Amino acid sequence: MGSALLPTLWLKREVDAAIRDTLDKVLVLRFGRTADASCLHLDDILAKSSWDISKFASVALVDMDSEEIQVYIDYFDITLVPATIFFFNAHHMKMDSG
């Protein structure tokens, strides 16, 4: 899925560990699907910018088709694909873009 340059998280425990262990950096989680053209386009953008933002952010891809990930999809009420969620020091960052 996605990019060979960005890690893909398939299991709930992998997502939990990424959120818990990413300290003093913003964690960017892209929730999406393998076959979605919009996801692949966003993955390309994230992969190209990941080195530039590496001092203050880490990026990972999350496969929405994984059964274990459904708990996050429900919790964050993800309805649009792709969805990008930001964390800082294990806390979800809410953004108002409207």
C-alpha positions as CSV (number, residue, x, y, z in Angstrom):
1,M,0.0,0.0,0.0
2,G,1.0,3.6,-0.5
3,S,4.6,4.4,-0.5
4,A,7.7,2.4,0.0
5,L,9.2,5.3,1.8
6,L,6.6,5.6,4.5
7,P,5.7,2.9,7.1
8,T,2.3,1.3,6.8
9,L,0.5,0.3,10.0
10,W,-1.8,-2.7,9.7
11,L,-2.5,-3.6,13.4
12,K,-4.1,-1.7,16.3
13,R,-1.0,-2.3,18.4
14,E,1.2,-0.7,15.7
15,V,-1.0,2.4,15.7
16,D,-1.0,2.5,19.5
17,A,2.8,2.2,19.6
18,A,3.2,5.0,17.0
19,I,1.0,7.3,19.0
20,R,2.5,6.5,22.3
21,D,6.2,6.5,21.2
22,T,6.3,9.6,19.0
23,L,7.3,12.2,21.5
24,D,8.2,15.9,20.8
25,K,7.1,15.5,17.2
26,V,3.8,15.7,15.4
27,L,2.6,12.3,14.3
28,V,0.7,12.4,11.0
29,L,-1.4,9.3,10.4
30,R,-3.0,9.0,6.9
31,F,-6.0,6.6,7.0
32,G,-6.7,5.2,3.5
33,R,-7.1,2.3,1.2
34,T,-4.7,0.5,-1.2
35,A,-6.6,0.9,-4.4
36,D,-7.8,4.5,-3.9
37,A,-6.3,7.0,-6.3
38,S,-6.7,9.9,-3.9
39,C,-4.8,7.9,-1.2
40,L,-2.0,7.1,-3.6
41,H,-1.7,10.8,-4.6
42,L,-1.6,11.9,-1.0
43,D,0.9,9.2,-0.2
44,D,3.2,10.5,-2.9
45,I,2.9,14.1,-1.5
46,L,3.6,12.9,2.0
47,A,6.6,10.7,0.9
48,K,8.1,13.6,-1.0
49,S,7.7,16.0,2.0
50,S,8.6,13.5,4.8
51,W,12.3,14.3,4.7
52,D,11.7,18.1,4.8
53,I,9.4,17.8,7.9
54,S,11.4,15.0,9.6
55,K,12.8,17.3,12.3
56,F,9.3,18.1,13.6
57,A,6.9,15.4,12.3
58,S,6.7,11.7,11.5
59,V,4.4,10.3,8.9
60,A,2.8,6.8,8.8
61,L,0.1,5.3,6.6
62,V,-2.8,3.3,8.2
63,D,-4.7,0.7,6.2
64,M,-8.4,1.3,6.7
65,D,-9.2,-2.2,5.3
66,S,-7.5,-3.8,8.2
67,E,-10.1,-5.2,10.6
68,E,-8.2,-4.2,13.7
69,I,-8.1,-0.5,12.6
70,Q,-11.9,-0.2,12.6
71,V,-11.8,0.9,16.3
72,Y,-9.9,4.0,15.2
73,I,-12.2,4.6,12.3
74,D,-15.2,4.5,14.6
75,Y,-13.5,6.6,17.4
76,F,-12.4,9.4,15.0
77,D,-15.6,9.1,12.9
78,I,-13.6,8.8,9.7
79,T,-16.0,9.0,6.8
80,L,-13.9,10.5,4.1
81,V,-11.0,8.7,2.4
82,P,-8.2,9.6,2.7
83,A,-8.3,11.1,6.3
84,T,-5.3,12.7,8.0
85,I,-5.1,12.7,11.8
86,F,-2.5,14.6,13.7
87,F,-1.1,13.8,17.2
88,F,1.4,15.5,19.5
89,N,2.8,13.8,22.6
90,A,0.1,11.1,22.3
91,H,-2.8,13.6,22.1
92,H,-5.1,14.0,19.2
93,M,-4.9,17.5,17.7
94,K,-8.2,18.9,16.6
95,M,-8.1,21.4,13.7
96,D,-10.8,23.8,12.5
97,S,-10.4,24.2,8.8
98,G,-13.7,25.9,8.2
